[in-house]
Amino acid sequence: MQQDYKRVPIYLQNQVLACLRTHLIQANQILTTNYKEPKISYKPKGTIAGCALLTRWEIQLNSTMLYENREDFINEVVPHELAHLITFQYFGKVKPHGKEWQYVMSEIMKKEPKVTHNFKIKRNEYIYFCDCQEHYLSPIRHKKIINNKTSYQCRKCGTILKLKNIS
């Protein structure tokens, strides 16, 4: 049984903020901007590690994945989502993981511009992918796809989800 982490311990919140502030300072210095600190919120459930709410200047983080993966999660997901916010502010509306975002990730955040993560997932979920991210589907949805009864589309990029081969 997986535990829901509704409340993120203060030490993890502080580590998230420290990482966020470090990368925000870098971005403001390199781009000669003065972006303010975005709001950070936590969601205990779901299959997405993080989400940048562009027009709200907010980053949502999966508190369960954060708690289970801690430093690796913080070092990968926080800069990734901050890069989405900065890309939107600096370049306007562009592809979610396009050349502008990749530039912000590699040249500003000094991070590899990875689109997907490798964090542990629950065994009763199946990893699917589209052109922009990974999706975790329930056994019921997976079975419907396998039996050719349906297909699922990504809400962001519109491509049909395909099963990820795990070796």
N, C-alpha and C positions, 0 to 999 in steps of 0.2 A: 504494500500500500504506500503510495507516494504522499508525502506530507506537503500541505500547502503552506507556503511561507508568506502569510498575509502581511506581517511586519518584518521589515528588513532591519537587522541589527544596526545600531548606530555606527559601529566601526566599519561596516560595509558601506553604509551611506557616505561616511567620511572618505573612504577610499574612492568611491564613485566620483564624489565632488573634487577630490584632489586630481584625479585623472582628467576630468572634464576641464578644470581650471588650467591645468598645464597645457592642454591642447588648444584651449580657447586663447590663451595668452600667445602661444606660437602663431595661431592663425591671425590674430589681430596685428601682431608685429610684422609678419610676412606680407599680409595683404594691406597693411596700413588702414585697418578698419577699427571700429570700436564696438564690436558686437557684445551685447550683454550676456550674462549667464542664462542659459535656457532653464526652464522649469524641468525638474526630474520627477517623474511619477513611477509608481511600481504597480504591476499587475501580477497577482499570484498564479494565474492560470494562462493557458494558451500554448501555442507551439512556436511562436515567433520570439526570438531572443530580445529584440528591441525594435522600436518604431519611432521614427522622427515625424512629429506632427508639424509640418512645415509652416503653416500659417499661424499656428499657436505658439511657435518657438518653444516647443516642448519635446522632451525625449521620454518615452515610456520604456521601462525595462521589465523583463520577466523576472520577478523576484525569486521564483523557484529555481530557475536556471542560474541566477546570480548566486544564490546561496550554495547551490551544488557545485559550482565551478569557480567561484570567487575571483581570484586574481586574473586567471586566464580570461574569464568573462569580461571583467572590467577593462583589461588592456585591449581586448578585441572589439567589444560591442560599443563601449562608450565613444571611442574615436570614430567608429563606423557611423553611428547615428549623428554625432556632432557634424561629421563631414556632410551628411545630407542637409542639415540645417544651413551650414555655411555655403554649400553649393547653391542652394535655393536663393539665399540672400544675395550672393555675389553674382551668380550667373542667370538667375531667374529660373523659369520652369524648363528643365532639361531631363534627359533620360535618367532614371533612378541610379543606375550604376554606369553611366556613360563616361566619356572622356573627361568631363569637368569634375565629376565626383572622384574619378581615379586620380586626377591631378591633385585634388585637395587631400586625398588619402596619402598619396606617395610623397608629394612635395611639401605639404603643410603639416600633416599629422606624422609624417615619417613612418608610415605603416604600409604593409602590403595591402593593396586594394582588393581584399578577398570579399566575394559576394556572399558566400555561405560559411557557416561555422561547423565545427566538428564536436560540439558538446554532446554529452550523453543524452540519449532520448529514452523515453519509456519503451519497453519491449512491445507493448501492444499498439504501437503506431508504426506506420510505414512512411518512409521518406520518399517524397516525390519532388520533382524540380520543374521549374519553368525557365524562362529567359532571365528572370531577375532575382529569384530567391528559392529557398527550400520550403516545402510544405510537408506537414505531418498529418497523414490521413488515418482515420480510424480503421479497424479491421472491416467494418461494414462497408465503408466507401471503397476500400481496397478491393474487397470481394466483388463489388458491383463493376469496378473497372476490369478486373480479371475476367469476369464472366461476360464482358462486352455488353453490359446493360446500360452503361453511361460513361461519360468522360467529364472531367472537371477542368475549368479554366481558371487561370490566375486572375484575380480581380484587379491587379495593378497593370500587368503587361498584356493580358488577354490570351497568352499562349496556353495550349493544352498541357496539363501536367503529365509528366512521364516518371515512371518508377526509377529510383536511383539504385544502381547496382552496387551492393556493398560486398567487397571482397574480404 
